[in-house]
């Protein structure tokens, strides 16, 4: 994994998680890493969150929080997803994370190939950015773990859906539970049109 962007203290990596879920918000994180901190996190094993076990991600979170120059989280609710569509809601989550940084970054690196239309400053999209840019990888881990922790807590309020097992994704267990119990107030109704309730 490499990060060839100069002036790393002014560059924020941003990534989102939960885009394809049937339940709950979409989360995003923004992370600014100085070069030395990025090197330390690389040595510690930071990479794309999807390639890390839940236990390893959990171990990396305090390291990322300690090594990052600044970091912040943002989210967009299931209601916003239903009202505005998943792309705009994802952009809202990323924008909110960036707006919570104490200082506006000079450059934003966005994971994927779609630009962040709501951001007015300089930005670059990076395909598979969480595999190639440490600040994006760090953002993916923070967003993933933060969302997973929220869903674990929400599973206690919405028993019977198996949320603690699938984090809101459309697994067979989740689909069968939806057909049996119907959707909750935190399900994304726009994602459930193919189901008969």
N, C-alpha and C positions, 0 to 999 in steps of 0.2 A: 504494500500500500504506500502510495506516495502523495505528497501535497506540494505542488510546485508553484503555489501562489505566493508572491512576495508580500511583505508587510502583513504577516499573518495576524498581528494583533488587531488589524482593522477588517479582517475577513471573518464572516460568520457562516458556518455550515448549518443548513436547516433540512430537516427530514420529518416525515409524518408516519404514523402507524394507525391501523384500524380502518383503513379506507374501505376494505371489503367486508367489514363486519355487518351483521344484521342488527346488532344491539349496541347501544351506547355511543359515546362521542368519538370523534376522530381527534387524535392527539398529535402535537408537533413539538419539536424542541429546536432551539437555536443555540449554537455553541461557538465560542471564540477561543481558539487555542494559539498560544505562542509556540514557535518552533521547538523549543526545548521540551515543553509540555507534551507536544504531539509525539516527540521521540520517546518520551517515557511511557506514554500510553501505548505506543506501537510495541515496545518491548514487553509491556504487560499483557499483550495479546488482543488489544482492541481491533475489531474488524466489524464487518457487516453483522448487525444484531441477529439476522436470520441464520447466521452460521454459528451462533453461540448458544450454548445451553442456557436455560433459565437461571441455573445456579451461577454460571460464569458471568452472565449479564448482571446479576445481583451483586457479585463481587466487584465488578467494574464500576458500578454507579458511584460509590464514594470516591474512587480514584478519579473519575471524570470530574465530579463536582469539586474535588480539591485541586486538580491540575488546570481546569479551565480558567481562563482569564475572567470570563463571564459566561453564564448560561441562563436560559429561561424556557418555560413551557407555555404552550397555548393549547386551547381546544375549541372545538365547535360541537354543539349538541346534536342529538338525534333530530330534534325539531328543526334546527337550522339546516341539517342535511336534507330533510324532507321539503323544506320551504325553498331552499336555494340550490339544491343539487350537490352531489358529492364533491365535484371539482371546486366549486366556489367555497363550500364549507371547509375543505382541506386548505384552501388558500387563506381563509379566515384564521384557521388554527395556526398556520405558519406566520401570518402577519402578526397575530397576537403574541406569539413567542418573540418575534423580532422587536415588537414595540415594548416588551418588558425588559429588554436589555437596557442597562443604564446609559449606554451611549450608542448612537446610531452607527452601524458598521458602514465602512466605505464600500464594501463589496459583499454581496450575498451569494453563496453557492447553494443552488437548489438541487436536491437529488431528483434525477429523472430527466425527461426531455421537454417538460412543459414549464414555461416561465411562470413566475409568481406575478400574475397580472396586477395585484393590488399593491405591489411594492414599487415605489417611485424612484428608488435609487438604483445604482448599477448592480447587475446580477448576471450570473452565468448558470446555465443548467449543466449538470454533470450526470451523464447516463451511468447507472450503477455507481453513483457517487459514494454510497456507503461502503463500497469495496475499494475505492481509490483515494478518498479524501478523509483524513482523520477527523476533522471537525464534523463532517456529515455522519461518519460512523458513530462518533460520540453522541450526536443528536439522536440518531436512530436508537441507541441503547437507552438513553434517558427517556425518550418518548415511549418506547416499548415497555419499559419497566414501570413507568408512571401509570400508563393506561392499564397494564395488567393488575397493578395494585388496586386501582379504582374498581375494576371489574370484580376482583376478589371480594371487595367490600360490598359491592352491589349484589353479589350472589347471595349474600345473607338476607337481603331485602326481597329478592325475587327467587325463592327456592323452586326447584323442579325443572329448571331450564338447563342445568349443568354448566352454568356460566363459569364456575371455578375450573372447569375442565377445558373449555374451548374458547374462553375469553370473548364470546359473542360472535365468533365466526360461524358460517353456515354448515356445520357438521351434521351428520345424520341424526345424532342425538338431539341437537338443537332444533332441527327441522321437525322431528317427531314431537318434541315437547311443544313447539309452537302449534302444531296441528291439534294436540290434545288440550293445551291450556289457553291458547290464543296469545296475542302479543301483549306486552306490558307497555306502560307509558314511555319507556325508554327504548323500545324497538323502533327501527327505522321503517316506517310504514311504506315509504316509497320503494324499499328493497323487498317488500313482502307481497307485491302485487300478484305474484304467481301462486301464492298460497290461497286456499279457500277457507275463510273464517266465517 
